[in-house]
């Protein structure tokens, strides 16, 4: 807010300067500067390709974009996490759970065979400094089978940040800074230590992001 | 099949267990009990000096530290042992000793102090005779134990009308000269054994150790645990204010029992004398430095003199401080002399005590009739104050305010538990709302820590929140450390405050330390510096995937190491534990939520 209040008078001074120049010009034409209207909605275009990507979910509205993390069809994984940075003007919002990540139910987050509703699940998220969303959801029990990644594995959501005005047409940058999954093969409890140590690794993935425009 | 044949056989009354098929005698049991006769021994205790102690003349003509006049029901643990020809049985207060070799190494056996041809016990000297624990030197600890047990038993029976610790007359026994890392410098009550285990002490070999733990008020303290463990059933663990209530209750009744045991012949045997308590616990076992001071608990540099939010983090032997002092004030009063041991900064106007006997009755009713935890950990200092006031009203005021109930209010007010009678509400600093009330709570089996705590990642800036009540000036002074942290250099007079543990700014913004473990920060009211609160957090390193970033992605390695019993990377455990379980998941999720959740 303070930045804007300082900048607006400066713009006004520049505009006055231009007007003064114009008035001294021999040309009778004057230029009318019409500022772009403030953006009120979000428009997202899905990325191309069939690899890891963030695609728009059908539940999205004009003001709240819900993105699904989708992986390559046929690739089995046990959980995923990523850090997504957004430029100023939008904010990451939460779901009914209070978390900024929504479990779509593909990954089996509970203990194998458990029907305990209080069974602690490995799902978390937050927004770090720099408008970086950090989320992850993982199967904690290796007895749960790995899941096919070619479906919506989890969701995040984005909305306009009312504290920052964006002009209609402004492009919002979304950058995946880091993304990892738990691969299907993380070793078996019966493996030797060397094999286990070698296989117990997160796998880096590259997540494609579409184009986000404020309108 | 069993058949019994009875008949006189000298001094015995024998029961024959006979195999009905073969007629073979399987076992002969001597049930002749009436030959054991109560006696009074001459004891010379290490601490109690020359005292009369209850003993018995046994069936074999020798004496034992065995008192058939105290205890009408058999001790369930001792009942596992087969009665011998001496006439010993599991019913009747008794003192045992742990057997050692000449080097002081426990053999694993324990014996009753018995087979003494004369009824004279102990040499009054500190114990040194390893390997001969049953001899005169070792008997001195047994004398002290019998003296203390009988004194406490009689106090509860004659003053409070309670028959034994459990109220059922179940036999209590003590086992003295205990060794081992847990027991040597310790004394404990075991509800499973319905008995006491009293350490041999490690002093003077260990200059920081204690002498034998058989001193009267130590014994009576443990006996009182027998009462509370069968009545209010306090949870005695850090993380619960009950722990302090439990320990202080034992300290207090030990003083009352000591005063009672020292009463004059002309004193009313149903009352606690007005004098005789020294308000020190384990003065002799501490060879001149008490284990605890009740008049001013902070003299130990650990126990606080008053309640504050965060007191529950302390071990019960230290969080007992405020109640110990309140009960001292209740009985003894508080002075107006600033700096005196009986002066309270919370009540500089002082107060008049109501004496030992009334204080004892009020607190006994409070813990045996009005408070009940059932090991739930839910009883707080505030609730104890409330119930003690009601107990006083019922005992002495026909349910109305009376001098005794007002004294209770003042005594608790003098240790900052509520306000004194007629006083305006006090400034209160509360840490209960540390980032939007998202303290993690005990929520699963492996979460064995505190019920009022917070996990935070290392090396990040967090903004703790504090609540200041009853004062328009809500400003506080922030500092790192707190009364519960004692691991590094103490600041004299500051109850164990330490520096370190990250960096905290004037506005409370705290950059957490770059190391794992418990850390504390404290907020002190600027308007009333007597009021402060300690918040405690367990700092974890969330960077489980080793990329020098702490983020949600790091939950992955914790997940795939979950309950893996081999090849666990230590970085995957938030506690450096050999196994990763839900405690690690909970700690990680809580740290994430506390620090980076959207608000």
Interface residues (C-beta under 8 A of the other chain):
Chain A: X78 X79 X81 X82 X83 X92 X93 X94 X98 X99 X100 X101 X118 X120 X121 X122 X123 X124 X125 X126 X127 X128 X134 X135 X136 X138 X139 X140 X141 X142 X178 X179 X180 X181 X182 X186 X187 X189 X193 X196 X197 X200 X202
Chain B: X443 X444 X545 X547 X549 X551 X552 X553 X554 X555 X556 X557 X558 X559 X560 X561 X562 X563 X564 X565 X566 X567 X569 X582 X585 X586 X588 X589 X592 X593 X595 X596 X597 X598
